[in-house]
Amino acid sequence: MAQTITRGIKKLLAEANNEIETMSVADVKAAVARGDAVVIDIRDPRELEREGKIPGSFSCTRGMLEFWIDPESPYAKPIFQEEGKKFIFHCASGWRSALAAKTAQDMGLKPVAHLGGGFTAWRDAGETVEKVTPKAKA
C-alpha cells in the first residue's frame, strides 16, 4: 500500500514561511556589514565546492543542524551559542533554509531568518562569492 502523506512539502514550506522572517539579499548584506548577523549555509559540501559560498558564512549541513544547535549535544558548535546575533540561514533557493530556520526557531534559537531565494539570489544580485576548495580525502 502506498504511503499517505498528510503534510507535504508545499504545506511544510508554507507553514515555515508564515512563521519565520525572510530577508532580501540587500538586508542580509547590511546585517552582516553591521556585524549583528551570522550567515549559516546549510548546503551540501558538493554544492559549496561547485558554486562557492557567501564570504564569511558558516557551513552547517542540514543533516547536522539540530545537533550543532543544541548546546547539550556532543556535536554542539559554539557559533550557535553567540548572543546578540541574528542567525540567517540559506540554501540554494530558499526551500531547505526556510525549513531549517523554522526548526532552529522551534528549538529556541533566536532571532532567526532565512535568505529569500537563497544562494542563487545572492549570486544573481552580483554579490561576492568565495571559492571553496575541496577537503583532502584521508
N, C-alpha and C positions, 0 to 999 in steps of 0.2 A: 504494500500500500504506500502511496506517495505521502510525503510529509505535508502537513498543513501549516503553512506559515501564517501567523495571525498578525504579526507586525513586521512587515517587510522593510527593505532599505529605504524606500521613499518615506514611509511613516517615521522611521527612526531619524532620518535626516531632518524632516520637517519638525519633529519634536526637539531635536538638538538645536536647530537654528532659531526656534522660538524661545529657547532658554539661555542662549549664550550670545555674547557680543561678537559681531562680525566687523572687522576693521578693514579699511581700504589700504592699498599699498602706501599711499601718502601718510596715512595715520600711523601705520606701523613704522615707517621710516622716521617720522617725527618722534614717536615714543622711544625708539632706540637712540636717536640723537640726544634726547633729554636724559638718557641713562636710566629711565624708570621701567624698562621692559626687557624681558628675556625672550628671544625667539627660539621656539622649540620645533625642530624639524623632525617629523615622525616618519619620513620616507625611509624606504629600504636602502641599505648601503649601495646596492647596484644603481639605484636612481641617483644617489649622490654622486657616484663616480661618473655616471653618464651625463648628468645635467649640471652638476655643480651645486653650490649652496649659497644661501644668503650669508654674506660676511658676518662673522661673529655669532651665528646661530649655533645652538646646541643640538646635537643629533641624539635622538631617543627613538628607536624604532617603536612602532605602535604596539608590537607584541610585548615590550618590556615596560610600557608606560606606568601601569598600576604599581608594578614592583619598584620602579625607580622613584615614584612619588611618595610612597608610604615610608615614613621615617622608621617604622618598626620592621621593615623588610630587610633581609640581609643584602639586598641589591640596591638599597636607597642611595640616591645621588644627592650630594649637598646642594646642588643648584636649585632643587625643588624646595629647599628649606629657607631660601633667601626671603627676607622681609622687605616690604616696600616695593616689590617688583610686580609688574603685570606679566603673566605668562601667556605669550601669544603663540599658539600652535599653528603649524602649516604643514600641508602635504603637497601633492602635485596640483590638485584642482580645487581643494576645499571640502571634499566629502569626508575623508578619513579624519581631517583635522577638526571638523565640526563634531564628529563623534568623540574624538579624543578630548576636546575642550569640555564637552558635556560630561564625560567620565571624570575628568580632573575636577571639575566643579562639583560633581556629585560626591567626590571623595573629600571635599572641603578645601581644595586648593583654591586660593583667590588672591587677587582677581585674575580671571582667565578670559581669553578671547581667541578668535582664530582669524587668519588672513583670508578674506573672501577671494576666491579664485586661486588661492594657493601660490606655489612657486611659479606656476605658469603666468599668473597675473603680474608677479614681481618682475620676471624676465621680460614679459611683453611690454611692461612700462619702461623698459630700458634701464632698470636699476642694476647695480653692480652684482655680479655673480662671481663667487670664488671657486676656483677649480679644486676638486677633491681627488687626491691621489689614492689609488688602491692600497689597502693594507697588505703588507707582506704575508704570505702564507707560511705557516710554521712547518 
